[in-house]
Amino acid sequence: MKWVILVLMWTMGLWAQAQLSEPKWLAGADGLGSKECGLWGGAAYPASLPGLTRSAMGVYGEKRFLTDLLLFDLAYTGKLGTLPFLVQAQREGNASLSRNEIGLAVGRKVDKRLDLGIRLGYHAAMAIGYPSVGQASAGIGCLFRCNDMLVIGFQADGVNRFFSPGIAGDAYKVRAGAGFVLSPLFSFSVEALQEQDASLAVLLGIHYRFLEQASARIGYAGLHNSFVCSGGFVYKGMETELFTTYHLSLGLSAGVSLVYRFKAME
């Protein structure tokens, strides 16, 4: 039975990959496109955490295409002394089938140009009628700031499977990309995302801010011909962003992100 539930969960994960409108879909534009660490950008690239200037807490919710599948993502960034960190919890699925993850990531500045990030986590799968299963995971990544305009990032999660294969369904995910910061208000990114047993996905993202209070993002995922766009507004530290994704065969999906950024840290 353990193998059945793992196959079910892995199938759901690959199917959901075609439906991403969540902030992680465009997190590359956030994690690669700014000197200041954003909440969802830090979740995608923990190596961007040394750029953290304010702690933040955020929640994201999404209704999947034409189904009862829901996604909830909760994250917090802060500093323990001088060490920037991010904690994250995610739930995806419904009452019958779900995948839950928790994780802790930390970042460290190596020198002026190079930052490193490490992520440790645990994910569990549940399906009605089968026992729950779970396993730990580990990831590592880097962020190289070539100059004021070009940032290159790399993140590999699930790397522990190469040292201890573990149970079936133990998966890896690798993302690499480049961010082009044309101004403090405008940036775009190009990423390649490879998940185990899935085709390579190419992600394009554009992020534009209007007078620091409002923002808009546009993205494209080449593997599934999916488009995503968002509009956001900042008021007294509260960032609200609405997402919508269009898939050629599945239609529209929508999500909302609420992030509160606390006062600047010394």
N, C-alpha and C positions, 0 to 999 in steps of 0.2 A: 504493500500500500504506500510505503514511503516513496517509491519510485513514481507511482501514479500522481501523487500530489506535486512532486517536483516537476514532472512533465507538464502538468496543468499550469503551474505557476510560471514556468519558463515560457510556455506558449502565450500566456496572458502578457508577459513582459514584452515579447517580440511584437505581439499584436498592438499593444499600447504604444510601442515606439512609433507607429504610423499615425498617432493621434496627438502628438505632443503640442500643447499650447502653453504649457507651464513655463514659469520663468527660466527653468533650466534650459529650455529650448533656445532661448535668446541670451542665456547667461554669459555666453562667450563675448558678446558685445559689451556686457557689463564688466566681466572679469578681465578682459583684454583691453578695453577701451578707455580706461581711466586710471590715473595715479592713485585715486582714492578708492579703497575697497568698498564695493557694494555688497549687500547681504547675499543676494542670489549669485553674484559673481564669485564671492568667496566660497559658496557651496560648490560651484563648478570647478574653480581653480583655487584650492587652499593656499597656493603659493602667493596669491594676491593679498592675503591677510596682513602682511607687514605694512600695507598701505592703509590700514584701518586708522581712521582719525576719530570716529565716533562709534560707540556701541549702538547696536540696533536689534530690534526684535520684529519678526515678521511672520505672517501666515498667508498661505496661498490655498485657494480652493478651486476645483475645476470639475465640471460635468463633462464626461466623455461623450463622444459622438454616439447618438442614437442608442444609448445603452443606459443601464442603471449604475455603471461604474463611476466612482467618484475618486478624486485625488485630493488629499490634504497634506500640506507641507508646513512645518513649523520650524523656525530657526532663530538662533540668537548669536550675535557676535559681541565680543568684548575682549578685555585684556586682563590677564592674571599677572600682575607685576608689569613686566615689559613684554610678556609673551601673548601675542594675539591668538584667539581661538574662536572656533565656531562649533556649536552643538546643533544637531538637526534631527528631527523625527518626521517620518513620512508614512502615510497609510494610503494604499491604493487598492480598490476593489469594491466589493459589496458585502452583504451579510453572509453570502455563501462562499465567496472566494476572495481572499485578500492577501496582500503582501505588505509587511511592516518592516521599517528600517529605522535604526537609530545610529548616529555617528558623531564622532568628535574629530575635529581637524585643527591643526596648529600650523603656523607659518613662522618662518625665520629668514631674516635678511642676511645673506652671506656677504655681499659687498654692494657697491652702489648699483650694479647692474643686475645681479642675480639674487632671486628669492627662491626659497624651497618651501614645500608644504607636505605634510603627512596627514593621512586620514585613517582612523580606525573605526570599525563599525560592526554591527550585527544585524542580520536580516532574517526574518522568519516568514514562513508561508503557512496559510491555513485554508482548508477546504472542508465543508460540511461532510461528515462521514469518514474523515481521514484524520490521523494524528498530525498535530502541528510539527513542523520541522524548522530548524534554524541553523545558522552557522556564522562564524566571525569572518571578517574580511579586512584587508589592509590595502592602502594605496599610497602612492608617492608621486610628486610632481614638481615642476619648476616653472619659473617665470623669468624670462630674460628680457630686460629693457635695453634694446639695442641703442636707442636714442630717444629723444622726447616725442617722436612720432610713431615709432614702431616697437611693438611688444610681441614677443613670441612665447606661447605657453604650451605646457604638456602636462597631462594628468593620466595616470594609470591606476585603476581601482580593481580589486580582486587579484592583485599580484601574488597573494599568498598561495594561490592554487598551483603556481609553478614550483613551489617548494614542498607543498603538501596537498596533493590532488583532492583529497577529501571526498565528499559524497557527490553523487550525480547532481547536476544543476549548479555546481560551484562555477560561477561565471566571472569573466573579466570584462572590463570596459576601458577603452583607451580613447582619449580625445586630445587633439593637438590643433593649434591654430595660431593665427597672427592677427593682432589688432592694430589698426591704423588710426591714430589720434590726430585728426587734422586741426582741431581746436578744442578748448575746454568744453565746448557745447556740441561738438560733432565728431563722431567716430564710426568706423565700420569694421567688421571682422569676417574672417574666412576660417572655417573649422572643418576638420575631418573627425568623424565619430565612428569608432569601430567597436561593436559589441560581439561577444562570442556567438558563433553560429548565425550571424546576421551580416547583410551586405554593408559595405562601407557607405556611410551617409556624409554628404557634404552640406554644411550649413552656412548660410550667408546672413549677416545681421547688420542693420544700420540703426544707430541711436542718435537722436537729435534732441537737444534741450532748448526750450524757448525761455529766455530770460531767467533761467535757473528755477522757475516755478512749475513749468509744464514741460512734458517730454513726449516723444513719439518714437516707436520702434517698429521696424519692418524686418521680417525674416523669411527665408526660403529654405526648405529641406529638399535637396535634389533627389534623394532616394525614393520618396513617396510623392513628389510634386505637391507638397503642402506649403501653404502660405500662412504666416502669422503676422498680426499687427497689434499694436497696443497704444493706448494713450494714458498718460499719467499726469498727476498734479500733486504738488507739494504745498502743504500749509502747516506752519508751525511745527515742523519736524515730522509730520505725518505724510507719508507717501502713499497715494492710492493709484493703482494702475489696473486698467481693464484690458484683458486679452481676448482675442478671437482668432480662431484658426479655420482655414478652409481646406478641406481635403476633396480631391476631384471625385471620389466615389462615396465618401462618408458624410460629406456636407460640412456644417458648421459646428464648432465646439467653442465654449466660452469659459473664461476663468477670471478671477480677481485676486490681486495681491495687495495686502495692507502691511506697510512697514513703518515702524516708528523709530526714528533716529534720535538718540539721546544727545546731551550736550557734548561738545568736543572734549576729548581726553587730552591730558598733558603728555 
